[in-house]
Amino acid sequence: MAFVITSPCEQEKAGECVEVCPVDCIEEGKDMFYIDPDICIDCGACEAVCPVEAIYMEDEVPEKEHEYISLNRKFFEEK
């Protein structure tokens, strides 16, 4: 199970998450950052530093944010 970045990151893109990720699984997209679910090691470092609280464990993503689970996956599938 991976972490997922959700809507509060859109247009925010603070970037602290990228700096602390030990496996470099977070990449910048046009409007927000994305976490590669195949590389994420579930360490939680990104979640702890997110200034807008946009990062959740996949099974804890709020229901209204569930579309971001597939958006994160899709971002890396299209690369």
C-alpha positions, 0 to 999 in steps of 0.5 A, spaced: 500 500 500 502 506 498 501 513 500 497 518 495 497 525 494 490 529 494 487 535 492 490 540 497 496 539 493 493 542 487 496 549 485 500 548 492 506 544 490 510 546 496 515 540 495 517 538 502 515 531 500 520 531 495 526 533 499 524 528 504 522 521 500 528 516 501 526 513 495 525 518 490 518 516 488 515 523 488 514 527 482 512 533 480 506 534 475 503 540 471 498 542 477 501 537 483 505 532 485 504 524 485 507 518 488 509 512 484 505 506 488 510 501 485 516 505 488 513 508 495 516 504 501 510 507 506 515 510 510 510 516 512 516 521 511 512 525 506 506 525 510 509 528 516 512 534 512 506 536 507 504 543 509 497 542 506 495 535 509 494 532 502 498 526 503 494 519 506 495 512 506 491 509 500 486 506 505 485 512 509 484 517 503 477 520 505 472 518 500 471 525 497 478 524 495 478 517 492 479 519 485 486 521 487 488 514 488 487 512 480 490 519 478 496 518 482 497 511 478 495 513 472 500 519 472 506 513 472 502 509 467 502 514 462 510 516 463 
